[in-house]
């Protein structure tokens, strides 16, 4: 036990930002669901790229360009292995994006182009028409909900949703009811960013594939907490952001089954994604993943993302899940504070250490400022997921979320701070 505690202390020590004080108190960072802090190895990887091999990839014949390209593609391979995807040349299944939001919008745009007849006969499988249906869930982040909502509006399709249970889990028992023969796309989250609940995606994937629908997975909140295997999950596409998994901001990744990426029409246009271009006829676009990577990529950030994946793999997800389970158990004690209600499951099963809560009679922004004065950083607001907040009868909430660097004393600091909120505001 002592050795394990020392191990997690050593991991925490790799995050330089956590060695500071705020408001005269040691920083307790419990906002990893918004963005995770960066270990020194990730910071160094990005800095070293700029210091030693900074150059564009897949262009230029000079030495730095060659080194940059190798580093970029090695990072893509690391990310592919991290999520259980193919990486061999000609079989790549990982596309670099500006983040999960960009990846999800890329898909919505590409499906829209397919609906206009772009991409040839292979792309007709993605085309939507009036009477078709797109299915999301009541728990979705706006980055899933809004692109799908807009895609439905552009194509005449109808948006439907799988409801959540009373405690905020996606009700997978309703999947076969909501997913019908008209369903063309099903887009759901693996782990919700409000309740922290883990979705049993297997029944959803099965129901979708039975009617020939494409499954899109939001894996943002899953990537730092759960071992991912896209082939085993059998989803068709998945998006996640590096900054949630201890990597840099401004970069993310889109997984797609290879045969689907090959059929999907291009969605953004510019340099590096075109094979041949003419003035008097349509361009001939490159094979995936280049087809979806127009312009100059966030190369340094991709390289550092590969290091972040290695950092997590080195710790091991079995150890991460065990560590975070103990933190979550303590975090759920918030529910025992008078006047505090957890929004979501209060049992420590099929969930991660992300807990949203409300304090009776006190606005979430006031709660956030009060606990911040105690040195504790949490998220306040609707967390870009308004429908599920309406399900709980609130517009906003407070949210605490853990990472590999958190300790039981961090959770105790939060619980102590929240315990004093209602008395301070005379609620």
Secondary structure, DSSP 8 states (H G I E B T S, - for coil): -HHHHHHHHHHHTT-GGGGSEETTEE-EE-BTTT-----HHHHHHHHHHHHHT---SS---SHHHHHHHHHHHHHHHHHHHHHT---STT---EEEESSHHHHHHHHHHHHHHHHTTTT-GGGGGG---TT-EEEEETT--HHHHHHHHHHHHHHT-EEEEE-B-TTS-B-GGGHHHH--TTEEEEEEESB-TTT-BB--HHHHHHHHHHTT-EEEEE-HHHHTTS---HHHHT-SEEEEEGGGGTS-SS-EEEEE-HHHHHHS---S-STTSEEE--SSS--EE--TTGGG--S---HHHHHHHHHHHHHHHHH-HHHHHHHHHHHHHHHGGGGGSTTEEEES--SSSSB-SEEEEEETTB-HHHHHHHHHHTTEE-EEE-TT-HHHHHHTT-S-EEEEE--TT--HHHHHHHHHHHHTHHHHTT-
